[in-house]
């Protein structure tokens, strides 16, 4: 059975571009198109697609309203927003994600030819649709009867990562370290904005340590995300600036298209933004952030891997726990795509696999003694 997609966009040119890009794939069928959100509601009911691509700005009913109404009506199929790479487009896309959209891609800009536009759309949109519908490769897919397994004492996380492809049952390490943490490092991608909102909104008070976040997003989007997260909980959330010294209780979001790394010393760790090569096809990359934090702060780190497509962060998480750090992964049931946390779990590089709404309390509890540790360091 092909993956059946409804394409919604008010531009005839964009609709044609999307249809061509999608139908060039043997396993995808475009079952219908619509030129605005109101028509999309009718077509979604008539056609029962497996997934929907949705323009943000349209007449009659825009994409945000359409997503909200589809979810109100009980439509649960994945919806991928197709947005412009502008501040306005970023804001509207984040509104759509908050309303229940599953993910987004940005429209081609400054692309020289139709062929290049098609290639770019296909490379970004097609893998997302397959992953969201559940037809993509998931590195740690769990069978219905499977239960988390325990990694035997002495088995290294790095060895677990190397053998991850042979294991499809989530694995947890037998015991988490008890030493204090210097920082919390969080990775996320598909579904990440909503997951981050619930993580930071679930904290009762600012953490006694800094938090670093790498969310796969383009420029403009990350600044908007940081502003929204700042309004949700007790923590101060900012888009990270180069040279900024880490402060307890503050949350630093990696800017789009820039790696978030650390420099300085454990006592005066500071943000270093770099334009190094993409890692795992990602910039910013979770692996880059984790390895950098480990190099500067040592193993006294708490890593958190939230929902996301792909395996970015799996290698860094393995190195983190092998060095003595602590790792928490979001569970499959509450993840939009269980790619990144699933890869960590399959590799045996996590101490706990938790539903999203339990992550905030787990992070807060693990950080409780960090203030006492910091006081000891100063003495």
C-alpha positions in Angstrom: 0.0 0.0 0.0 1.4 3.4 -0.9 1.6 6.2 1.6 -1.4 8.4 0.7 -0.8 12.2 1.0 -3.1 15.2 0.8 -1.3 18.4 -0.4 -2.7 21.7 0.8 -1.3 25.0 -0.6 -2.8 28.1 -2.1 -0.1 28.4 -4.8 -0.7 26.4 -8.0 3.1 26.3 -8.6 3.9 25.0 -5.1 1.1 22.4 -5.3 2.5 21.2 -8.6 6.1 21.1 -7.2 5.0 19.1 -4.2 2.9 16.6 -6.2 5.9 16.0 -8.6 8.3 15.6 -5.7 6.1 13.2 -3.8 4.9 11.1 -6.8 8.5 10.6 -8.0 8.7 8.2 -5.0 7.3 4.7 -5.7 5.8 4.3 -2.3 4.0 7.6 -2.2 0.6 8.6 -3.8 -0.9 12.1 -3.8 -4.6 11.4 -3.4 -5.7 15.0 -3.5 -4.9 18.7 -3.3 -6.6 21.7 -1.7 -6.0 25.4 -2.1 -7.0 26.5 1.5 -7.6 25.2 4.9 -11.4 25.0 4.6 -11.2 22.8 1.5 -8.5 20.8 3.3 -11.0 19.9 6.0 -13.5 18.5 3.4 -10.8 16.6 1.5 -9.3 15.1 4.6 -12.7 13.7 5.6 -13.4 12.4 2.0 -10.0 11.0 1.2 -8.8 9.7 4.6 -5.1 10.3 3.7 -2.2 8.8 5.7 -0.5 12.3 5.9 -1.1 15.9 5.0 1.3 18.6 3.9 -0.1 22.0 4.9 0.9 25.5 3.8 1.0 28.1 6.6 -0.4 31.2 5.0 -3.6 30.7 2.9 -6.8 32.6 2.2 -10.2 31.6 3.7 -8.6 29.5 6.5 -4.9 29.5 7.1 -2.8 26.4 8.0 -2.7 27.1 11.7 -6.5 27.2 11.9 -6.8 24.2 9.7 -4.5 22.1 11.9 -6.3 23.2 15.0 -9.7 22.2 13.5 -8.4 18.9 12.1 -7.2 18.0 15.6 -10.4 19.1 17.2 -12.3 16.8 14.8 -10.1 13.9 15.8 -7.9 13.7 12.7 -4.7 12.2 14.0 -2.7 11.6 10.8 0.7 13.4 10.6 0.6 17.0 9.3 3.8 18.5 8.0 3.8 22.3 7.6 5.3 23.9 4.5 6.6 27.3 5.6 8.7 30.2 4.5 12.1 30.9 6.0 11.1 34.2 7.5 10.5 35.5 11.1 6.8 35.6 10.3 6.9 32.1 8.8 8.8 30.8 11.8 6.3 32.3 14.3 3.3 30.8 12.4 5.0 27.4 12.1 5.6 27.3 15.8 1.9 28.2 16.3 1.0 25.3 14.0 3.3 22.9 16.0 1.6 24.0 19.2 -1.8 23.4 17.6 -0.9 19.8 16.8 1.2 19.8 13.6 3.8 17.0 13.5 6.7 18.7 11.8 7.6 21.2 9.1 9.9 21.9 6.1 10.8 25.3 4.7 10.0 26.2 1.1 12.8 26.4 -1.4 14.4 29.8 -1.7 17.1 31.1 -4.0 17.0 27.8 -5.9 18.1 28.0 -9.5 15.9 25.5 -11.2 12.8 23.3 -10.9 14.9 20.2 -10.7 16.9 21.6 -7.8 13.6 22.6 -6.0 12.2 19.2 -6.5 15.4 17.5 -5.2 15.4 19.8 -2.1 11.7 19.2 -1.3 12.1 15.4 -1.8 15.2 15.2 0.4 13.5 17.0 3.3 9.9 16.1 3.1 9.9 12.5 2.0 11.9 11.1 4.9 9.7 13.0 7.4 6.5 11.6 5.9 7.8 8.1 6.0 9.1 8.4 9.6 5.9 10.1 10.9 3.7 7.5 9.2 5.9 4.7 10.6 7.3 3.5 7.3 10.8 4.9 7.8 13.7 3.0 9.3 13.6 3.3 13.1 16.8 2.2 14.7 15.2 1.0 17.9 11.6 0.0 17.0 10.1 -2.0 19.9 7.7 -4.9 19.4 4.4 -4.8 21.3 5.6 -7.5 23.6 9.1 -6.3 24.2 10.2 -4.9 27.5 13.3 -2.8 28.3 16.3 -5.0 28.9 19.2 -4.3 31.3 22.8 -4.0 30.1 25.0 -6.3 32.2 27.4 -4.7 34.6 30.7 -4.0 32.8 29.2 -3.8 29.3 30.2 -0.5 27.8 27.8 1.9 26.2 30.2 2.3 23.2 30.0 -1.5 22.6 26.2 -1.2 22.8 26.2 1.5 20.2 28.3 -0.6 17.8 25.8 -3.5 18.1 22.7 -1.3 18.0 21.7 -2.5 14.6 21.4 -6.1 15.9 19.1 -5.2 18.9 15.6 -3.8 18.6 14.7 -4.0 22.3 15.3 -0.9 24.4 18.1 -1.3 27.0 18.7 0.5 30.2 21.9 0.7 32.2 21.6 -0.9 35.6 22.3 2.1 37.8 22.6 5.8 37.3 25.6 7.7 38.8 25.0 9.5 42.1 27.5 12.3 41.7 26.1 15.8 41.2 25.7 17.3 37.7 27.3 20.5 36.4 24.9 20.9 33.4 21.9 19.4 31.6 22.3 18.8 27.9 19.2 18.1 25.8 18.8 16.9 22.2 15.6 17.0 20.1 14.3 17.2 16.6 11.0 16.1 15.1 8.3 16.9 17.7 10.9 18.7 19.8 9.3 22.1 20.2 6.3 20.7 21.9 8.4 18.2 24.0 10.7 21.1 25.1 7.7 23.2 26.0 6.4 20.4 28.3 9.9 19.8 29.8 10.5 23.4 30.6 6.9 24.1 31.5 7.0 21.1 33.9 9.9 22.5 36.0 8.7 24.0 39.3 11.7 26.2 39.8 14.9 27.1 37.9 17.5 24.4 37.9 20.6 25.0 40.0 22.7 24.3 36.8 22.6 25.6 33.2 20.8 23.7 30.5 22.0 23.4 26.9 19.5 22.5 24.1 20.2 21.5 20.6 17.0 21.4 18.6 17.3 20.7 14.8 15.9 24.0 13.4 16.9 26.6 10.8 17.9 30.2 11.6 15.1 32.5 12.8 13.1 29.5 14.1 15.5 29.0 17.0 15.2 32.6 18.2 11.4 32.3 18.1 11.6 29.0 19.9 13.7 30.4 22.7 11.3 33.4 23.2 8.4 31.0 23.5 10.1 28.6 25.9 11.1 31.6 28.0 7.4 32.4 28.7 6.5 28.8 29.7 8.3 28.1 32.9 10.6 29.4 35.7 13.8 29.3 33.7 15.3 32.1 31.7 15.6 30.8 28.1 17.8 32.5 25.5 19.2 31.7 22.1 22.9 31.1 22.9 25.4 33.9 22.1 29.1 33.3 21.4 31.3 33.8 24.5 28.4 33.8 27.0 29.4 32.3 30.3 27.0 29.6 31.5 24.8 30.6 34.5 22.7 28.3 36.7 19.0 28.5 36.0 19.5 29.6 32.4 18.7 27.6 29.3 20.7 28.1 26.1 19.2 27.1 22.8 21.6 26.4 19.9 21.0 28.9 17.0 20.0 27.5 13.7 22.7 26.4 11.3 25.4 26.8 14.1 26.9 24.2 16.4 26.6 24.9 20.1 29.9 23.9 21.8 31.6 24.8 25.1 34.9 26.4 25.8 36.8 27.6 28.9 37.0 25.5 32.0 34.6 23.6 34.2 34.4 26.6 36.6 33.9 29.2 33.8 32.4 27.3 30.9 31.3 29.5 28.1 29.3 29.2 24.8 31.3 28.7 21.6 29.3 28.9 18.4 30.9 27.3 15.4 30.2 26.8 11.7 32.0 23.5 11.5 30.8 20.8 9.0 27.4 19.2 9.7 27.5 16.0 11.8 24.9 13.4 11.0 23.8 15.8 8.3 22.9 18.3 11.1 24.0 21.7 12.1 23.5 22.2 15.0 24.3 18.7 16.0 23.5 17.0 19.3 26.7 14.9 19.1 28.8 18.0 18.8 27.2 19.5 21.8 27.5 16.4 23.9 31.1 15.8 23.1 32.0 19.4 23.7 30.2 19.5 27.1 32.0 16.3 28.1 35.4 17.7 27.2 34.9 20.8 29.3 32.7 19.7 32.1 33.6 16.1 32.5 31.2 13.3 33.2 29.1 15.3 35.7 26.4 15.8 33.1 22.8 14.9 32.7 21.9 14.1 29.1 18.3 14.1 27.9 17.3 12.7 24.5 13.8 13.8 23.3 11.7 12.9 20.3 13.4 13.2 16.9 14.1 11.6 13.6 17.5 10.0 12.9 20.4 9.1 15.2 22.1 12.4 16.0 23.2 12.2 19.6 23.5 8.5 19.8 27.3 8.4 19.6 27.7 11.3 22.0 25.3 9.7 24.5 27.3 6.5 24.4 30.5 8.5 25.2 28.8 10.4 27.9 27.6 7.4 29.8 30.8 5.5 29.2 32.6 8.4 30.9 30.3 8.3 33.9 27.5 10.7 33.0 23.7 10.1 33.3 21.3 9.7 30.4 17.5 9.9 30.2 15.5 9.1 27.1 11.9 9.8 26.1 9.8 6.7 25.6 8.4 5.5 22.3 4.8 6.0 23.2 5.1 9.8 23.8 7.6 10.5 21.0 6.4 11.9 17.7 9.3 9.9 16.1 11.3 7.5 18.3 14.5 7.8 16.2 17.0 9.8 18.4 15.8 8.5 21.8 15.3 5.0 20.3 18.8 4.9 19.0 20.2 5.8 22.4 17.9 3.2 24.0 18.8 0.4 21.6 22.5 1.1 22.2 22.2 0.6 25.9 23.2 4.2 26.5 20.5 5.3 28.8 19.7 4.9 32.5 16.0 5.6 32.2 13.3 5.6 29.5 10.5 7.8 30.6 7.2 9.2 29.2 7.5 12.9 28.3 5.5 14.2 31.3 7.8 12.5 33.7 11.1 13.9 32.3 10.9 17.3 34.1 10.6 15.8 37.5 13.4 13.3 36.8 15.7 16.1 35.6 14.9 18.3 38.7 15.4 15.4 41.1 18.8 14.5 39.5 19.9 18.1 39.8 18.9 18.7 43.4 22.4 18.3 44.9 24.1 20.4 42.2 24.0 23.6 44.2 25.8 21.9 47.1 28.4 20.6 44.6 28.9 24.1 43.2 29.3 25.5 46.7 32.0 22.9 47.5 33.9 23.8 44.3 33.9 27.5 45.2 35.3 26.7 48.7 
